[in-house]
Amino acid sequence: MYLGLLRNIALVFTSFLLLGSAYAEPQQCQSCHQEQVADWQASHHFRAMNPATAEFVLGAFDGQRIAFEQQMLTLSKEGDDFVLHREYPNGSKESEKVHYTFGYQPLQQYLVADERGGYQFIPLAWDSRTKEEGGQRWFILHPQQRSTDEFHHTQMGQNWNHMCADCHSTDFKKQFSSQSNRFASSYAAINVDCAACHGDSQQHLQWAEGDKNIAHKGFSKDISTQIALFSRGADGSLLPQGEVKQTEQIAQCATCHARRSQLADREPHAELLDTFKPALLTPQLYHVDGQILDEDYVWGSFLQSKMYAAGVTCSNCHNPHSGKLKLDGNQTCTQCHDSSQYQSTEHHGHTLGSTGSQCVDCHMPSTTYMQVDPRRDHSLRVPRPDLSIQTQAPNACNGCHQDKTPQWAVNAIKTWHPDSNYLGKSHFSQAFYAADQGLPTASQLLTRIAQSSEYTDIIRASALARMARYPDKNTLVAISRAVRDEEPLKRLGAIEAARGFPLPQRYTLLQPLLADPRLAIRTGAARALAAMLVVPFPNNLQDAPRAELAKALEEYRQTERYNSERASSHTNLGNLALELEQIKVAHQHYEQAIAVEPIYIPAYVNLADLYRRQGDEGKVRAVLTQALQQDADNADVHYALAMSWVREKNRTKAKEHLALAAQYGSVNHIYTYGLLLNEMGETQGALTQLARAFALDSNNADLCYTLVQIHINEQNYRQALRYATRLQELVPQDPQIAALVEKLTLMQSVTP
């Protein structure tokens, strides 16, 4: 392993403040802002990252020995250094100096140098909670991760430079070189200091010296609250007390407190979508009703809320310098909401002082990440157990009362609020659920959400993105309106929605976005339209539109090069090159992806597909066999190998790999395995696999049709009718399916 090479290498990551820098040091800020600096020095921002010294290290480096994988780890303090020792089964030993602490509460992580000029997290974290809370102990942060998994401590998912530094240090510059495969990263401050949020301070200092003509007190952005006070209207709505001014506070916080991908190093004057591409409410990240599922970091949740729509910003509730709530407990909420109405048993149905009597218990339920870190959902929603019944989304009631059903929770709420305005009310999750299940009603439902001002922009944008599966008139109208919308999130959603349309039509829809002022939108549109550069007459582009597309596409390439330490970026560039018929370039990118991050399986699969296009099945199987050395159980690799053997007319070999793909993979892998078994005459085995696929996805019309046909061939009309009936539910307007159901009903009735 490479770790032993680092014992005698002194890697010092320079923290610099250049002469003439526009960033002021906190000590300079303190001369006027003593209270704010004192709050910051007690904050998570101050502790975001620090040198591994006795002042900042919380963990017990006291010689504890902890078994991990095939190693014995020992954490010790040697002089002023904190050291991780590794002992292997063969008796060999390695030592690594801990350079930095990362985080503070409720856990602290530790960074060691890697061989590429960067930093990796060690596999252990310190639980900094009190003993009474179960803390003051070491624990393995990702115990289920294999060495070939992305978040194993040796892989890029645990690399500081790529994953974490931009938010935990100030003015971070990544500076990765693909040529040397090394980082030369730098930052202005090791932690999150004043400049991280306020930016350039030179103009502010001039303002402080008396030049009051300078806007925003000398800062490039106004990140103050939009309105200081709110009150409750007679109808229960939240009303601002005064004029709401538009500020950039939420967007500034979102640069870190949002799930997003990064397109470039951040610049002080840049808009959010010029540096980042924020995530929408996708099934991978959020529950179908928008509640947090994966680590989503607040912004995407808060943008769904009525509070956001009313003008509430982060600092209405949080002290922006300490990060703590301005007021304790329910007082945070009752600064706007009437305490006599809401802080009562009649409202929340729980004994005062008990779990369930705090506003956050029901309206901001928490999800625990990193084993010990509970984080509250900031969509500030009313519990809807009725939606749990319809969509399987969680709800706060059953989050606590796990021994009860959602219907029990509905009944309980009805006893407190028999005239509830929420239970039974339509909700965007119903449309999202229909789309995720592939139901034919989804298009109309999504269109209604996407174009309704009743919903916030992130919900409408996410509805647009889900419309990609439904390239119909509804989607066409929604996209046409969204590309002209002032809200960039809707324009972002429109790009996703257009992917289902044929390329020339997609170009007509998205072409205006190639000149969009936001980088994330320009590059997204360019990637969606890239193949227009190689389409033949009569759809080929003239010189001016071709140049416009080529320019935006080069910007897209640059955003991928920015992340060239990751195999996914090289694979994306390879896919683009392949689409542009640049075969050699595509091959180079796939090879580089494998070299940069050997565990990244899509690079192998895509390279194999390139060889398939060239008709070289030997190379196809060679590269896929190489992939299996990284992940022997990968379903996509076994599926690709099976397809290679199918093309070679070797069904026996294909069956062997499809069986493994079906064991580890998706409904499609199981379905394809069932089809192959049926073609090979193994009807009962085929029906077993297809029934298994149906149990996982009963909304797959192709699967239903296949089951109908096989059961008809087997003269099992009862089962054929079962699947035909489901098919008719999925495609209710098809007269041929209706006739089939009618015929099977008759045949089933006369067949013994």
For each residue, the residues with C-beta under 8 A, 3 or more apart:
1: 4 94
2: 5 6 114 115
3: 6 86 94 96 112
4: 1 7 92 94
5: 2 9 115
6: 2 3 9 11 96 112 113 114 115
7: 4 94 95 96
8:
9: 5 6 113
10:
11: 6 99 113 117
12:
13: 99 100 119 185 186 187
14: 186
15: 187 188 189 190
16: 186 187 188
17: 21 23 25 188 189
18: 21
19:
20:
21: 17 18 188
22: 199 200 201 202 268
23: 17 170 171 188 189 195 199 200 201
24: 28 29 194 195 201 204 205
25: 17 28 29 193
26: 29 30 37 40 193 194
27: 30 31
28: 24 25 31 201
29: 24 25 26 32 33 36 37 194 201
30: 26 27 33 34 37
31: 27 28
32: 29 208
33: 29 30 36 37
34: 30 37 38
35: 38 39
36: 29 33 39 40 321
37: 26 29 30 33 34 40 41 194 321
38: 34 35 41 42
39: 35 36 42 43 319 321 322
40: 26 36 37 43 45 46 193 194 321 322
41: 37 38 46
42: 38 39 46 322
43: 39 40 46 47 321 322 323 324
44: 47 48 103 104 105 323
45: 40 48 191 192 193 196 323
46: 40 41 42 43 191 192 193
47: 43 44 50 56 101 103 104 105 191
48: 44 45 102 103 104 167 168 169 191 192
49: 100 101 102 103 168 169 190 191
50: 47 53 55 56 100 101 190 191
51: 56 99 100 101 190
52: 56 57 81 82 97 98 99 100 101 110 111
53: 50 56 57 80
54: 57 80
55: 50
56: 47 50 51 52 53 101
57: 52 53 54 61 82 98 101 108 110
58: 101 104 108 126 128
59: 75 82 108 110 126 138
60: 64 75 126 136 138
61: 57 75 76 77 82 83
62: 75 76 77
63: 74 75 76
64: 60 74 75 138
65: 72 73 74
66: 72 73 74 75 124 138 140
67: 71 72 73
68: 71 72 73 123 124 140
69: 147
70: 88 89
71: 67 68 86 87 88
72: 65 66 67 68 86 87
73: 65 66 67 68 84 85 86 87 123 124
74: 63 64 65 66 84 85 87
75: 59 60 61 62 63 64 66 82 83 84 85 124 138
76: 61 62 63 82 83 85
77: 61 62 81 82 83
78: 81 83
79:
80: 53 54
81: 52 77 78 97 98
82: 52 57 59 61 75 76 77 97 98 110
83: 61 75 76 77 78 95 96 97 98
84: 73 74 75 95 96 98 110 112 122 124
85: 73 74 75 76 93 94 95
86: 3 71 72 73 93 94 95 96
87: 71 72 73 74 91 92 93
88: 70 71 91 92 93 94
89: 70
90:
91: 87 88
92: 4 87 88
93: 85 86 87 88
94: 1 3 4 7 85 86 88
95: 7 83 84 85 86
96: 3 6 7 83 84 86 112 113 122
97: 52 81 82 83 112 113
98: 52 57 81 82 83 84 101 110 111 112 122
99: 11 13 51 52 111 112 113 119
100: 13 49 50 51 52 110 111 119 160 190
101: 47 49 50 51 52 56 57 58 98 104 108 109 110 111
102: 48 49 108 109 110 111 121 160 164 168
103: 44 47 48 49 107 108 109
104: 44 47 48 58 101 108 128
105: 44 47 108 128 129
106: 127 128 129 133 135 372 373
107: 103 125 126 127 128 141 370 371 372 373
108: 57 58 59 101 102 103 104 105 125 126 128
109: 101 102 103 121 122 125 126 141
110: 52 57 59 82 84 98 100 101 102 121 122 124 125 126
111: 52 98 99 100 101 102 119 120 121 122 160
112: 3 6 84 96 97 98 99 119 120 122
113: 6 9 11 96 97 99 118 119 120
114: 2 6 117 118 119 120 159
115: 2 5 6
116: 181 182 183
117: 11 114 182 183 184 185
118: 113 114 159 160 161 162 182 183 185
119: 13 99 100 111 112 113 114 159 160 161
120: 111 112 113 114 153 154 158 159 160
121: 102 109 110 111 141 153 158 160
122: 84 96 98 109 110 111 112 153
123: 68 73 140 141 142 153
124: 66 68 73 75 84 110 138 139 140 141
125: 107 108 109 110 138 139 141 370
126: 58 59 60 107 108 109 110 137 138
127: 106 107 134 135 136 137 138 139 372
128: 58 104 105 106 107 108 135 136
129: 105 106 133 134 135 136 372
130: 133 135 136
131: 134 135 136
132:
133: 106 129 130
134: 127 129 131 137 372
135: 106 127 128 129 130 131 372
136: 60 127 128 129 130 131
137: 126 127 134
138: 59 60 64 66 75 124 125 126 127
139: 124 125 127 371 372
140: 66 68 123 124 143
141: 107 109 121 123 124 125 370 371
142: 123 145 149 151 152 153
143: 140
144:
145: 142 149 151 152 153
146: 149 152
147: 69 152 154 155
148: 152 155 599 630 631
149: 142 145 146 152 155 157 599
150: 155 156 157 599
151: 142 145 155 157 158
152: 142 145 146 147 148 149 155 157 158
153: 120 121 122 123 142 145 158
154: 120 147 158
155: 147 148 149 150 151 152 158 159 597 599
156: 150 159 162 163 565 566 597
157: 149 150 151 152 163
158: 120 121 151 152 153 154 155 163
159: 114 118 119 120 155 156 162 163 565
160: 100 102 111 118 119 120 121 163 164 165 168
161: 118 119 165 174 176 183 185 565
162: 118 156 159 165 174 176 563 565 566
163: 156 157 158 159 160
164: 102 160 167 168
165: 160 161 162 168 169 172 174 185 187
166: 169 172 174 256 262 265 266
167: 48 164 192 255 256
168: 48 49 102 160 164 165 191 192
169: 48 49 165 166 172 187 188 189 190 191 192
170: 23 187 188 189 190 191 192 193 195 196
171: 23 187 188 189 195 196 266
172: 165 166 169 185 186 187 265 266
173: 185 186 187 265
174: 161 162 165 166 183 185 265 562 565
175: 183 184 185 186
176: 161 162 182 183 184 185 564 565
177: 180 181 182 183 184
178: 181 561 564 592 596
179:
180: 177
181: 116 177 178 596
182: 116 117 118 176 177
183: 116 117 118 161 174 175 176 177 565
184: 117 175 176 177
185: 13 117 118 161 165 172 173 174 175 176
186: 13 14 16 172 173 175
187: 13 15 16 165 169 170 171 172 173 190
188: 15 16 17 21 23 169 170 171 195
189: 15 17 23 169 170 171 192 193 195 196
190: 15 49 50 51 100 169 170 187
191: 45 46 47 48 49 50 168 169 170
192: 45 46 48 167 168 169 170 189 196 197 256
193: 25 26 40 45 46 170 189 196
194: 24 26 29 37 40 197 198 201
195: 23 24 170 171 188 189 198 199 200 201
196: 45 170 171 189 192 193
197: 192 194 223 252 320
198: 194 195 201 204 219 223
199: 22 23 195 219 220 221 268 269
200: 22 23 195 203 204 219 220 268
201: 22 23 24 28 29 194 195 198 204 205 218 219
202: 22 205 206 218
203: 200 206 207 214 218 219 220
204: 24 198 200 201 207 208 214 217 218 219
205: 24 201 202 208 209 218
206: 202 203 209 211 214 218
207: 203 204 210 211 212 214 217 218
208: 32 204 205 217 218
209: 205 206
210: 207
211: 206 207 214
212: 207
213:
214: 203 204 206 207 211 217 218
215: 218
216: 219 220 221 222
217: 204 207 208 214
218: 201 202 203 204 205 206 207 208 214 215
219: 198 199 200 201 203 204 216 222 223
220: 199 200 203 216 268 269
221: 199 216 248 252 269
222: 216 219 245 247 248 249
223: 197 198 219 247 248 249 252
224: 247 249 315
225: 228 247 249 313 315 316
226: 244 245 246 247 249 311 312 313
227: 230 240 241 242 243 244 245 311 312 316
228: 225 241 242 316
229: 240 241 242 336
230: 227 238 239 240 241 310 311 312 316 336
231: 238 239 241 336
232: 236 237 238 239 336 337 338 341
233: 236 237 238 239
234:
235:
236: 232 233
237: 232 233 310
238: 230 231 232 233 306 307 310 312 336 337
239: 230 231 232 233 310
240: 227 229 230 243 244 310 311
241: 227 228 229 230 231
242: 227 228 229
243: 227 240
244: 226 227 240 311
245: 222 226 227
246: 226
247: 222 223 224 225 226 313
248: 221 222 223 251 252
249: 222 223 224 225 226 252 253 313 314 315
250: 253 254 299 302 303 308 313 314
251: 248 254 255 271 272
252: 197 221 223 248 249 255
253: 249 250 256 257 258 298 299 314
254: 250 251 257 258 260 272 276 278 299
255: 167 251 252 258 260 266 272 275 276
256: 166 167 192 253 297
257: 253 254 297 298 299
258: 253 254 255 276 278 279 296 297 298 299 300
259: 278 279 285 294 295 296 297 299 300
260: 254 255 276 277 278 279
261: 276 277 279 563
262: 166 275 276 562 563
263: 274 275 276 277 519 520 523 559 562
264: 267 274 275 519 558 559 562
265: 166 172 173 174 275 562
266: 166 171 172 255 270 275
267: 264 270 274 275
268: 22 199 200 220
269: 199 220 221
270: 266 267 274 275
271: 251 274 275 517 518
272: 251 254 255 275 276 278
273: 276 277 278 488 492 518 519 520 521
274: 263 264 267 270 271 518 519 520
275: 255 262 263 264 265 266 267 270 271 272 519
276: 254 255 258 260 261 262 263 272 273 520
277: 260 261 263 273 492 520 524
278: 254 258 259 260 272 273 299 300 489 492 520
279: 258 259 260 261 282 285 296 300
280: 300 458 461 462 465 489 492 493 496
281: 285 286 290 300 304 432 458 459 462
282: 279 285 286 462 465
283: 286 288 436
284: 293 294
285: 259 279 281 282 293 294 296 300
286: 281 282 283 290 291 292 293 294 296 300
287: 290 291 292 293 393 394
288: 283 391 392 393 429 432 433 436
289: 381 384 387 391 393 427 428 429 432
290: 281 286 287 301 304 379 381 428 429 459
291: 286 287 301 365 377 379 381 393 394
292: 286 287 296 301 367 375 377
293: 284 285 286 287 296 367
294: 259 284 285 286
295: 259 369 375
296: 258 259 279 285 286 292 293 299 300 301
297: 256 257 258 259 300
298: 253 257 258 301 302 375 378
299: 250 253 254 257 258 259 278 296 302 303
300: 258 259 278 279 280 281 285 286 296 297 303 304 458
301: 290 291 292 296 298 304 305 377 378 379
302: 250 298 299 305 307 308 314 378 379 380
303: 250 299 300 308 456 457 458
304: 281 290 300 301 308 379 381 456 458 459
305: 301 302 308 309 312 378 379 380 381 456
306: 238 309 310 380
307: 238 302 310 312 380
308: 250 302 303 304 305 312 456
309: 305 306 456
310: 230 237 238 239 240 306 307
311: 226 227 230 240 244
312: 226 227 230 238 305 307 308 316 317
313: 225 226 247 249 250 316
314: 249 250 253 302 317 318 320
315: 224 225 249 318 319 320
316: 225 227 228 230 312 313
317: 312 314 325 326 332
318: 314 315 323 324 325 326
319: 39 315 322 323 324 325 326
320: 197 314 315 323
321: 36 37 39 40 43
322: 39 40 42 43 319
323: 43 44 45 318 319 320
324: 43 318 319
325: 317 318 319 328 332
326: 317 318 319 332 335
327: 331 332 335
328: 325 331 332
329: 332 358
330: 333 334 339 342 343 358 359
331: 327 328 334 335
332: 317 325 326 327 328 329 335 359
333: 330 336 337 342 359
334: 330 331 337 338 339 342 343
335: 326 327 331 332
336: 229 230 231 232 238 333
337: 232 238 333 334 341 342 359
338: 232 334 341 342
339: 330 334 342 343
340: 343 344
341: 232 337 338 344 347
342: 330 333 334 337 338 339 347 348 359
343: 330 334 339 340 347 359
344: 340 341 347 348
345: 348 349 350 351 352 357
346: 349 416
347: 341 342 343 344 416
348: 342 344 345 356 357 362 416
349: 345 346 356 412 413 415 416
350: 345 354 355 356 357 361
351: 345 354 356 357
352: 345 357
353: 357
354: 350 351 357
355: 350 358 361 400
356: 348 349 350 351 361 362 400
357: 345 348 350 351 352 353 354 361
358: 329 330 355 361
359: 330 332 333 337 342 343 362 363 364
360: 363 364 365 366 376
361: 350 355 356 357 358 364 365 396 400
362: 348 356 359 365 383 396 397
363: 359 360 380 381 382 383 396
364: 359 360 361 376 377 378 380
365: 291 360 361 362 376 377 394 396 399
366: 360 374 375 376 377
367: 292 293 374 375 377
368: 371 372 373 374 375
369: 295 373 374 375
370: 107 125 141 373
371: 107 139 141 368
372: 106 107 127 129 134 135 139 368
373: 106 107 368 369 370
374: 366 367 368 369
375: 292 295 298 366 367 368 369
376: 360 364 365 366
377: 291 292 301 364 365 366 367 380 381
378: 298 301 302 305 364
379: 290 291 301 302 304 305
380: 302 305 306 307 363 364 377
381: 289 290 291 304 305 363 377 384
382: 363 422
383: 362 363 395 396 397 409 413
384: 289 381 387 388 393 395 422 423 427
385: 388 389 395 397 398 406 407 409 410 413
386: 389 390 406 410 423 424
387: 289 384 390 391 393 395 427 429 430
388: 384 385 391 392 393 394 395 398 406 409
389: 385 386 406 407 410
390: 386 387 429 430 433
391: 288 289 387 388 429 430 432 433
392: 288 388 433
393: 287 288 289 291 384 387 388 429 433
394: 287 291 365 388 398 399
395: 383 384 385 387 388 398 399 406 409
396: 361 362 363 365 383 399 400
397: 362 383 385 400 401 404 406 409 412 413
398: 385 388 394 395 401 402 404 405 406 409
399: 365 394 395 396 402
400: 355 356 361 396 397
401: 397 398 404 408 409
402: 398 399
403:
404: 397 398 401 408 409
405: 398 408 409
406: 385 386 388 389 395 397 398 409 410
407: 385 389 410 411
408: 401 404 405 411 412
409: 383 385 388 395 397 398 401 404 405 406 412 413
410: 385 386 389 406 407 413 414 423
411: 407 408 414 415
412: 349 397 408 409 415 416
413: 349 383 385 397 409 410 416 417 420 423
414: 410 411 417 418 420 423
415: 349 411 412 418
416: 346 347 348 349 412 413
417: 413 414 420 423
418: 414 415
419:
420: 413 414 417 423 424
421: 425
422: 382 384 425
423: 384 386 410 413 414 417 420
424: 386 420
425: 421 422
426: 430
427: 289 384 387 430
428: 289 290 431 432 449 455 459 463
429: 288 289 290 387 390 391 393 432 433
430: 387 390 391 426 427 433 434 445
431: 428 434 435 442 445 446 448 449 463 466
432: 281 288 289 391 428 429 435 436 446 462 463 466
433: 288 390 391 392 393 429 430 436 437
434: 430 431 437 439 441 442 445 446
435: 431 432 438 439 442 445 446 466 467 469 470
436: 283 288 432 433 466
437: 433 434 442 699
438: 435 442 469 699 700 701 730
439: 434 435 442 699 730
440: 443 730 731 732
441: 434 444 445
442: 431 434 435 437 438 439 445 446 466 469 470
443: 440 446 447 467 470 472 474 475
444: 441 447 448 474
445: 430 431 434 435 441 442 448 449
446: 431 432 434 435 442 443 449 450 463 464 466 467 470 474 475 478
447: 443 444 450 451 463 467 474 475 477 478
448: 431 444 445 451 452
449: 428 431 445 446 452 455 459 460 463
450: 446 447 460 463 464 467 478 482 490 493
451: 447 448 460 477 478 481
452: 448 449 455 460
453:
454:
455: 428 449 452 459 460 463
456: 303 304 305 308 309 459 460
457: 303 460 461 487 489 490
458: 280 281 300 303 304 461 462 489
459: 281 290 304 428 449 455 456 462 463
460: 449 450 451 452 455 456 457 463 464 489 490 493
461: 280 457 458 464 465 482 487 489 490 492 493
462: 280 281 282 432 458 459 465 466 493
463: 428 431 432 446 447 449 450 455 459 460 466 467 493
464: 446 450 460 461 467 478 479 482 490 493 494 496 497
465: 280 282 461 462 468 492 493 496 497
466: 431 432 435 436 442 446 462 463 469 497
467: 435 443 446 447 450 463 464 470 474 475 478 479 496 497 500
468: 465 471 496 497 498 499 500
469: 435 438 442 466 500
470: 435 442 443 446 467 474 475 500
471: 468 475 476 500 501
472: 443 475 476
473: 476 477
474: 443 444 446 447 467 470 477 478
475: 443 446 447 467 470 471 472 478 479 497 500 501
476: 471 472 473 479 480 501 509
477: 447 451 473 474 480 481
478: 446 447 450 451 464 467 474 475 481 482 494 497
479: 464 467 475 476 482 483 494 497 498 509 510
480: 476 477 483 484 509
481: 451 477 478 484 485
482: 450 461 464 478 479 485 490 491 493 494 497
483: 479 480 491 494 509 510 512 513
484: 480 481 512
485: 481 482 490 491
486:
487: 457 461 490 491
488: 273 491 492 516 518 520 521
489: 278 280 457 458 460 461 492 493
490: 450 457 460 461 464 482 485 487 493 494
491: 482 483 485 487 488 494 495 513 516 518 521
492: 273 277 278 280 461 465 488 489 495 496 520 521 524
493: 280 450 460 461 462 463 464 465 482 489 490 496 497
494: 464 478 479 482 483 490 491 497 498 509 510 513
495: 491 492 498 499 510 513 521 524 525 528
496: 280 464 465 467 468 492 493 499
497: 464 465 466 467 468 475 478 479 482 493 494 500
498: 468 479 494 495 501 506 509 510 528
499: 468 495 496 506 528
500: 467 468 469 470 471 475 497
501: 471 475 476 498 505 506 509
502: 505 506
503: 506 507 529 531 532 535 539
504: 507 508 532 535 539
505: 501 502 508 509
506: 498 499 501 502 503 509 510 528 529
507: 503 504 510 511 529 532
508: 504 505 511
509: 476 479 480 483 494 498 501 505 506
510: 479 483 494 495 498 506 507 513 514 525 528 529
511: 507 508 514 525 529 545
512: 483 484 515 516
513: 483 491 494 495 510 516 521 522 524 525
514: 510 511 522 525 526 529 548 549 552
515: 512 522 548 552
516: 488 491 512 513 521 522 525
517: 271
518: 271 273 274 488 491 521 522
519: 263 264 273 274 275 522 523 555 559
520: 263 273 274 276 277 278 488 492 523 524
521: 273 488 491 492 495 513 516 518 524 525
522: 513 514 515 516 518 519 525 526 552 555
523: 263 519 520 526 527 552 553 555 556 559
524: 277 492 495 513 520 521 527 528 556
525: 495 510 511 513 514 516 521 522 528 529 552
526: 514 522 523 529 530 549 552 553 555 556
527: 523 524 530 553 556 576
528: 495 498 499 506 510 524 525
529: 503 506 507 510 511 514 525 526 532 549
530: 526 527 533 549 553 556 576 579 580
531: 503 534 535 579 580
532: 503 504 507 529 535 539 540 541 549
533: 530 541 546 549 550 553 580
534: 531 579 580 581
535: 503 504 531 532 539 540 541
536: 539 540
537: 540
538:
539: 503 504 532 535 536
540: 532 535 536 537
541: 532 533 535 545 546 549
542: 545 546
543: 546 547
544: 547 548
545: 511 541 542 548 549
546: 533 541 542 543 549 550
547: 543 544 550 551
548: 514 515 544 545 551 552
549: 514 526 529 530 532 533 541 545 546 552 553
550: 533 546 547 553 554
551: 547 548 554 555
552: 514 515 522 523 525 526 548 549 555 556
553: 523 526 527 530 533 549 550 556 557 576
554: 550 551 557 558
555: 519 522 523 526 551 552 558 559
556: 523 524 526 527 530 552 553 559 560 576
557: 553 554 560 561 573 576
558: 264 554 555 561 562
559: 263 264 519 523 555 556 562 563
560: 556 557 563 564 569 570 572 573
561: 178 557 558 564 569 573
562: 174 262 263 264 265 558 559 569
563: 162 261 262 559 560 566 568 569
564: 176 178 560 561 569 570 596
565: 156 159 161 162 174 176 183 569 596
566: 156 162 563 569 570 596 597 600
567: 570 571 593 594 596 597 600 602 603
568: 563 571 572 593 597 600 602
569: 560 561 562 563 564 565 566 572 573 593
570: 560 564 566 567 573 574 589 590 592 593 596 603
571: 567 568 574 575 589 590 593 600 602 603 606
572: 560 568 569 575 576
573: 557 560 561 569 570 576 577 589
574: 570 571 577 578 585 586 587 588 589 590 593 603 606 607
575: 571 572 578 579 586 606
576: 527 530 553 556 557 572 573 579 580
577: 573 574 580 582 583 585 586 589
578: 574 575 581 582 583 586 606 610
579: 530 531 534 575 576
580: 530 531 533 534 576 577
581: 534 578
582: 577 578 585 586
583: 577 578 586 587 610 613 614
584: 587 588
585: 574 577 582 588 589
586: 574 575 577 578 582 583 589 590 610
587: 574 583 584 590 591 607 610
588: 574 584 585 591 592
589: 570 571 573 574 577 585 586 592 593
590: 570 571 574 586 587 593 594 603 604 606 607 610
591: 587 588 594 595 607
592: 178 570 588 589 595 596
593: 567 568 569 570 571 574 589 590 596 597 600 603
594: 567 590 591 597 598 600 603 604 607
595: 591 592 598
596: 178 181 564 565 566 567 570 592 593
597: 155 156 566 567 568 593 594 600 603
598: 594 595 630
599: 148 149 150 155 630 631
600: 566 567 568 571 593 594 597 603 604
601: 604 605 627 630 631 634 636 637
602: 567 568 571 605 606 636
603: 567 570 571 574 590 593 594 597 600 606 607
604: 590 594 600 601 607 608 623 624 626 627 630 637
605: 601 602 608 609 624 627 636 637 640
606: 571 574 575 578 590 602 603 609 610
607: 574 587 590 591 594 603 604 610 611 623
608: 604 605 611 612 619 620 621 623 624 627 640 644
609: 605 606 612 613 620 640
610: 578 583 586 587 590 606 607 613 614
611: 607 608 614 616 617 619 620 623
612: 608 609 615 616 617 620 644 647
613: 583 609 610
614: 583 610 611 619
615: 612
616: 611 612 619 620
617: 611 612 620 621 644 647 648
618: 621 622
619: 608 611 614 616 622 623
620: 608 609 611 612 616 617 623 624 640 644
621: 608 617 618 624 625 641 644
622: 618 619 625 626
623: 604 607 608 611 619 620 626 627
624: 604 605 608 620 621 627 628 637 640 641 644
625: 621 622 628 629 641
626: 604 622 623 629 630
627: 601 604 605 608 623 624 630 631 634 637
628: 624 625 631 632 634 637 638
629: 625 626 632
630: 148 598 599 601 604 626 627 634
631: 148 599 601 627 628 634 637
632: 628 629
633: 660 664
634: 601 627 628 630 631 637 638 664
635: 638 639 660 661 662 663 664 665 666 669
636: 601 602 605 639 640 661 665
637: 601 604 605 624 627 628 631 634 640 641
638: 628 634 635 641 642 657 658 660 661 664 665
639: 635 636 642 643 657 658 661 665 669 672
640: 605 608 609 620 624 636 637 643 644
641: 621 624 625 637 638 644 645 657
642: 638 639 645 646 653 654 655 656 657 658 661 672 676
643: 639 640 646 647 654
644: 608 612 617 620 621 624 640 641 647 648
645: 641 642 648 650 651 653 654 657
646: 642 643 649 650 651 654 676
647: 612 617 643 644
648: 617 644 645 653
649: 646
650: 645 646 653 654
651: 645 646 654 655 676 679 680
652: 655 656
653: 642 645 648 650 656 657
654: 642 643 645 646 650 651 657 658 676
655: 642 651 652 658 659 673 676 677 680
656: 642 652 653 659 660
657: 638 639 641 642 645 653 654 660 661
658: 638 639 642 654 655 661 662 669 672 673 676
659: 655 656 662 663 673
660: 633 635 638 656 657 663 664
661: 635 636 638 639 642 657 658 664 665 669 672 673
662: 635 658 659 665 669 670 672 673 689
663: 635 659 660
664: 633 634 635 638 660 661 669
665: 635 636 638 639 661 662 668 669 670
666: 635 669 670
667: 670 671 693 696 697 700 703
668: 665 671 672
669: 635 639 658 661 662 664 665 666 672 673
670: 662 665 666 667 673 674 689 690 692 693 696
671: 667 668 674 675 689 690 693 700 702 703 706
672: 639 642 658 661 662 668 669 675 676
673: 655 658 659 661 662 669 670 676 677 689
674: 670 671 677 678 685 686 687 688 689 690 693 706
675: 671 672 678 679 686 706
676: 642 646 651 654 655 658 672 673 679 680
677: 655 673 674 680 682 683 685 686 689
678: 674 675 681 682 683 686 706 710
679: 651 675 676
680: 651 655 676 677
681: 678
682: 677 678 685 686
683: 677 678 686 687 710 713 714
684: 687 688
685: 674 677 682 688 689
686: 674 675 677 678 682 683 689 690 710
687: 674 683 684 690 691 707 710 711 714
688: 674 684 685 691 692
689: 662 670 671 673 674 677 685 686 692 693
690: 670 671 674 686 687 693 694 703 706 707 710
691: 687 688 694 695 707
692: 670 688 689 695 696
693: 667 670 671 674 689 690 696 697 700 703
694: 690 691 697 698 700 703 704 707 723
695: 691 692 698
696: 667 670 692 693
697: 667 693 694 700 703
698: 694 695 704 726
699: 437 438 439 730
700: 438 667 671 693 694 697 703 704
701: 438 704 705 727 730 731
702: 671 705 706
703: 667 671 690 693 694 697 700 706 707
704: 694 698 700 701 707 708 723 724 726 727 730
705: 701 702 708 709 723 727
706: 671 674 675 678 690 702 703 709 710
707: 687 690 691 694 703 704 710 711 719 720 723
708: 704 705 711 712 720 723 724 727 740 744
709: 705 706 712 713
710: 678 683 686 687 690 706 707 713 714
711: 687 707 708 714 716 717 719 720 723
712: 708 709 715 716 717 720 744
713: 683 709 710
714: 683 687 710 711
715: 712 751
716: 711 712 719 720
717: 711 712 720 721 744 747 748 751
718: 721 722 748 751
719: 707 711 716 722 723
720: 707 708 711 712 716 717 723 724 744 748
721: 717 718 724 725 741 744 745 748
722: 718 719 725 726
723: 694 704 705 707 708 711 719 720 726 727
724: 704 708 720 721 727 728 737 740 741 744
725: 721 722 728 729 741
726: 698 704 722 723 729 730
727: 701 704 705 708 723 724 730 731 737 740 741
728: 724 725 731 732 734 737 738 741
729: 725 726 732
730: 438 439 440 699 701 704 726 727
731: 440 701 727 728 734 737
732: 440 728 729
733:
734: 728 731 737 738
735: 738 739
736: 739 740
737: 724 727 728 731 734 740 741
738: 728 734 735 741 742
739: 735 736 742 743
740: 708 724 727 736 737 743 744
741: 721 724 725 727 728 737 738 744 745
742: 738 739 745 746
743: 739 740 746 747
744: 708 712 717 720 721 724 740 741 747 748
745: 721 741 742 748 749
746: 742 743 749 750
747: 717 743 744 750 751
748: 717 718 720 721 744 745 751
749: 745 746
750: 746 747
751: 715 717 718 747 748
752:
